[in-house]
Amino acid sequence: MIPTIERDKQVVQGVTEFYDWLAPEYDRMTSFEKRFVHEKPFFRLLVERHGIKTAIDAGSGTGFHSLLLAQLGVEVTAVDVSPEMLHVVETHARELNLHVALLESSFHELPLALHSAFDAVFCLGNSLAHLLSKESLRESLLSFATVLHPGGILFLQNLNYDRILATRERMQSVKESEGVTYVRFYDYESELIRFNILKLTKQSGAIVPELNSVTLRPTLEGELLSLLSEVGFVSPRAFGGIAMEEFNPASSKDLVVLAVKGVTAQ
């Protein structure tokens, strides 16, 4: 049997390869520039309400939320396992004349890599789903607690897997950008999900397909809230999106959780 630490390293390696491949495509897939107008008011409210001056963007991808927070005056560290994603973050920050610190790290390794405490940890864009066991999820949440000041906040955004598993939806989205079509869909594999991205490129009158996949573990609301309480977060609350509307397990697109590190947590 492979020890847990070795199994986690293999998972991180697979995730790294997937997102290194995806990095040049990611902004086109996610409407990078349009999201600033939509999301900035909600994050401004969080920053002001909780007095956030320093933050970690864990699983930063190409840095959308890192850049948004930097625009709001927050000192941000973008963390990702993909060096190619972090390279895109660096490029965006330079183009926008913003400072964002970069750290290539898994969630588990954050307490070893960071030597100061932060006001907030943001883990957005379904990043937690790449943790393929309950214990790995618990250890990552504990890492987030460890790098926060007492009273600091954790803001999580996952897809609503309560709904997804109930309906077993296969197709997630189809998006066309600059002559390329991206088809995102699921295959269900026992307790895990295979997340696929099919890239269809028009070349010389033909369609050239390219498929890449990564394994996800669906985290349900009840498990996530329970684990947060176990590792020292106080009264974690679930919402249906970043606008912090009421969470409905049957219909909400996302599961967003806001939790505060207890003042006695280590």
C-alpha positions, -999 to +999 in steps of 0.1 A: +000+000+000+013+034-009+018+057+022-005+087+023+023+112+017+034+094-015-002+091-027-007+128-022+024+136-041+011+115-070-022+134-069-004+168-069+017+157-099-014+148-119-031+181-110+001+200-119+003+184-153-034+191-160-032+227-151+001+233-169-017+221-200-047+243-193-028+275-183-027+290-219-064+283-224-078+291-190-085+329-194-104+323-227-125+296-210-135+317-180-142+352-194-113+366-174-118+403-181-156+404-178-155+389-143-138+419-127-169+441-131-192+414-118-172+401-088-153+431-075-182+446-054-187+414-034-150+411-027-147+448-017-175+441+008-155+412+023-123+431+024-139+461+042-161+441+065-133+419+078-104+444+076-084+422+052-049+436+046-031+403+038-044+373+020-035+340+004-052+330-029-049+292-026-053+275-059-049+308-077-050+295-113-042+324-136-047+349-108-081+365-113-089+367-076-053+376-067-054+405-090-088+416-079-078+416-043-046+435-051-067+461-069-086+464-036-053+472-017-047+437-002-012+423+000-018+390-018+002+357-022-009+336-051-004+299-044-007+271-070+009+238-078+012+247-115+042+267-124+026+276-158-004+290-140+018+311-118+037+324-148+004+337-162-003+354-128+031+371-131+023+383-166-011+397-157+003+414-126+030+431-147+005+442-173-018+457-147+010+472-127+001+452-096+022+434-070+013+398-063+037+374-045+039+339-061+043+306-043+044+272-059+030+249-032+004+223-024-022+232+003-006+207+027+028+225+025+016+260+032+026+261+069+062+251+059+064+276+030+049+306+047+065+322+078+039+348+087+001+348+095-025+362+072-059+380+076-076+358+050-073+326+029-094+324-003-097+290-020-119+295-050-128+279-083-135+244-071-099+239-060-108+217-030-123+191-053-087+180-062-082+166-027-091+129-032-097+118+004-115+131+035-081+131+053-064+151+026-092+176+027-090+178+065-052+183+064-056+211+039-082+229+059-059+226+090-031+241+069-054+271+061-062+275+098-025+273+107-015+302+084-043+325+095-044+350+124-069+341+151-101+358+139-089+355+103-114+344+076-115+315+052-136+319+021-142+288+000-159+283-033-167+248-046-193+236-071-225+223-054-219+186-054-250+179-034-269+189-065-245+175-091-245+140-075-283+140-071-288+148-108-256+131-121-253+158-147-227+149-173-223+181-193-209+211-174-204+237-201-196+245-238-178+277-246-164+290-279-137+316-280-114+327-308-123+298-330-118+272-302-146+253-285-141+240-250-165+212-238-164+205-201-180+172-189-180+146-162-175+108-160-187+093-127-163+067-112-176+053-080-170+079-053-149+101-076-155+121-107-134+124-138-135+160-150-128+163-188-120+192-210-123+186-247-107+213-268-119+215-304-097+237-327-106+246-363-075+241-385-076+242-423-113+233-425-109+204-400-117+201-363-087+190-343-097+174-309-076+174-277-088+158-245-073+161-210-088+150-177-083+151-140-099+133-110-121+152-085-136+142-052-171+158-046-172+174-012-207+178+002-219+207+024-222+186+056-188+171+054-171+204+047-188+223+075-181+195+099-143+194+090-140+231+093-154+230+129-130+201+137-099+221+127-107+252+146-130+274+125-160+290+143-196+288+130-189+281+093-218+293+071-228+280+037-240+302+008-251+296-027-226+320-044-201+348-039-231+372-035-237+352-003-273+343-011-289+314+008-275+279-001-300+255-016-286+219-019-310+211-047-305+242-069-275+264-060-248+263-086-220+268-060-213+260-024-196+290-009-184+289+028-173+317+051-156+306+083-136+324+110-106+310+128-113+307+165-092+328+188-081+297+207-072+276+176-036+267+171 
